[in-house]
């Protein structure tokens, strides 16, 4: 059954393996330093691109573009979503940088 195969791959991929050992079930090896550096740079670039995604809406709501209780709720929600977005982006960049920093130097 396809679903059970996917479930087995998911379980196998979620189990940590020592660095450098491929995941037998999926055939995926740990990334090289260059691969991880490229991933860190891409994550940072995507974070920079999306950091400002909610700024126009938040700016409009700070200027009371939508009045009344519905507007107040929406304004509070969109500001909370902006904070959450920023936290997620910071966490993604920090996590990627930490993984790169933890990668042993190969000589």
C-alpha positions as a Markdown table, in Angstrom:
| # | Residue | x | y | z |
|---|---|---|---|---|
| 1 | Unk | 0.0 | 0.0 | 0.0 |
| 2 | Unk | 1.4 | 3.4 | -0.9 |
| 3 | Unk | 0.3 | 5.1 | 2.3 |
| 4 | Unk | 2.2 | 2.5 | 4.5 |
| 5 | Unk | 5.3 | 3.0 | 2.3 |
| 6 | Unk | 5.1 | 6.8 | 2.8 |
| 7 | Unk | 4.5 | 6.3 | 6.5 |
| 8 | Unk | 7.6 | 4.1 | 6.8 |
| 9 | Unk | 9.7 | 6.6 | 4.9 |
| 10 | Unk | 8.4 | 9.4 | 7.2 |
| 11 | Unk | 9.2 | 7.4 | 10.3 |
| 12 | Unk | 12.7 | 6.5 | 9.0 |
| 13 | Unk | 13.5 | 10.1 | 8.0 |
| 14 | Unk | 12.4 | 11.4 | 11.4 |
| 15 | Unk | 14.9 | 9.2 | 13.3 |
| 16 | Unk | 18.2 | 10.9 | 13.8 |
| 17 | Unk | 21.3 | 9.2 | 12.3 |
| 18 | Unk | 24.9 | 9.9 | 13.0 |
| 19 | Unk | 26.5 | 12.5 | 10.7 |
| 20 | Unk | 27.5 | 11.0 | 7.3 |
| 21 | Unk | 25.4 | 7.9 | 7.5 |
| 22 | Unk | 22.7 | 7.7 | 4.8 |
| 23 | Unk | 19.1 | 6.9 | 5.7 |
| 24 | Unk | 18.9 | 3.4 | 4.5 |
| 25 | Unk | 15.1 | 3.6 | 3.8 |
| 26 | Unk | 15.3 | 6.8 | 1.8 |
| 27 | Unk | 18.9 | 6.7 | 0.5 |
| 28 | Unk | 19.4 | 10.4 | 1.6 |
| 29 | Unk | 22.9 | 11.2 | 3.0 |
| 30 | Unk | 23.7 | 14.2 | 5.1 |
| 31 | Unk | 24.4 | 17.3 | 3.1 |
| 32 | Unk | 27.9 | 18.6 | 2.4 |
| 33 | Unk | 29.1 | 21.8 | 3.9 |
| 34 | Unk | 28.7 | 23.5 | 0.5 |
| 35 | Unk | 25.1 | 22.2 | 0.2 |
| 36 | Unk | 24.3 | 23.4 | 3.7 |
| 37 | Unk | 25.9 | 26.8 | 3.1 |
| 38 | Unk | 23.8 | 27.2 | 0.0 |
| 39 | Unk | 20.7 | 26.3 | 2.0 |
| 40 | Unk | 21.5 | 28.8 | 4.7 |
| 41 | Unk | 21.9 | 31.6 | 2.1 |
| 42 | Unk | 18.6 | 30.6 | 0.4 |
| 43 | Unk | 16.8 | 30.6 | 3.8 |
| 44 | Unk | 18.2 | 34.0 | 4.6 |
| 45 | Unk | 17.2 | 35.4 | 1.2 |
| 46 | Unk | 13.7 | 34.0 | 1.5 |
| 47 | Unk | 13.5 | 35.4 | 5.1 |
| 48 | Unk | 14.6 | 38.9 | 3.8 |
| 49 | Unk | 12.0 | 38.7 | 1.0 |
| 50 | Unk | 9.1 | 37.7 | 3.3 |
| 51 | Unk | 10.0 | 39.8 | 6.3 |
| 52 | Unk | 8.0 | 42.8 | 5.0 |
| 53 | Unk | 5.0 | 40.8 | 3.7 |
| 54 | Unk | 2.5 | 42.1 | 6.2 |
| 55 | Unk | 3.9 | 45.6 | 6.5 |
| 56 | Unk | 1.5 | 47.3 | 4.1 |
| 57 | Unk | -1.5 | 45.9 | 5.8 |
| 58 | Unk | -0.1 | 46.6 | 9.3 |
| 59 | Unk | 0.6 | 50.2 | 8.3 |
| 60 | Unk | -2.9 | 50.7 | 7.0 |
| 61 | Unk | -4.4 | 49.2 | 10.2 |
| 62 | Unk | -2.2 | 51.5 | 12.4 |
| 63 | Unk | -3.6 | 54.4 | 10.4 |
| 64 | Unk | -7.1 | 53.1 | 11.2 |
| 65 | Unk | -8.0 | 52.1 | 7.6 |
| 66 | Unk | -10.8 | 49.9 | 8.9 |
| 67 | Unk | -12.8 | 51.4 | 11.8 |
| 68 | Unk | -15.0 | 49.7 | 14.3 |
| 69 | Unk | -14.8 | 46.5 | 16.4 |
| 70 | Unk | -14.2 | 44.3 | 13.3 |
| 71 | Unk | -11.3 | 46.6 | 12.2 |
| 72 | Unk | -9.8 | 46.5 | 15.7 |
| 73 | Unk | -9.9 | 42.7 | 15.8 |
| 74 | Unk | -8.5 | 42.4 | 12.3 |
| 75 | Unk | -5.7 | 44.9 | 13.1 |
| 76 | Unk | -4.8 | 43.0 | 16.3 |
| 77 | Unk | -4.8 | 39.7 | 14.4 |
| 78 | Unk | -2.7 | 41.0 | 11.5 |
| 79 | Unk | -0.1 | 42.5 | 14.0 |
| 80 | Unk | 0.0 | 39.1 | 15.8 |
| 81 | Unk | 0.5 | 37.3 | 12.5 |
| 82 | Unk | 3.3 | 39.7 | 11.6 |
| 83 | Unk | 5.0 | 38.9 | 15.0 |
| 84 | Unk | 4.6 | 35.2 | 14.4 |
| 85 | Unk | 6.0 | 35.5 | 10.9 |
| 86 | Unk | 9.0 | 37.4 | 12.1 |
| 87 | Unk | 9.6 | 34.8 | 14.9 |
| 88 | Unk | 9.4 | 31.9 | 12.4 |
| 89 | Unk | 11.7 | 33.6 | 9.9 |
| 90 | Unk | 14.3 | 34.3 | 12.7 |
| 91 | Unk | 14.0 | 30.7 | 13.9 |
| 92 | Unk | 14.5 | 29.3 | 10.4 |
| 93 | Unk | 17.6 | 31.4 | 9.8 |
| 94 | Unk | 19.1 | 30.7 | 13.3 |
| 95 | Unk | 18.4 | 26.9 | 13.0 |
| 96 | Unk | 20.0 | 26.7 | 9.5 |
| 97 | Unk | 23.0 | 28.7 | 10.8 |
| 98 | Unk | 23.3 | 26.5 | 13.8 |
| 99 | Unk | 23.2 | 23.3 | 11.7 |
| 100 | Unk | 26.0 | 24.8 | 9.5 |
| 101 | Unk | 28.1 | 25.7 | 12.5 |
| 102 | Unk | 27.7 | 22.2 | 14.0 |
| 103 | Unk | 28.9 | 20.6 | 10.8 |
| 104 | Unk | 32.4 | 19.3 | 11.3 |
| 105 | Unk | 35.1 | 20.8 | 9.2 |
| 106 | Unk | 36.4 | 18.3 | 6.6 |
| 107 | Unk | 40.1 | 18.3 | 6.0 |
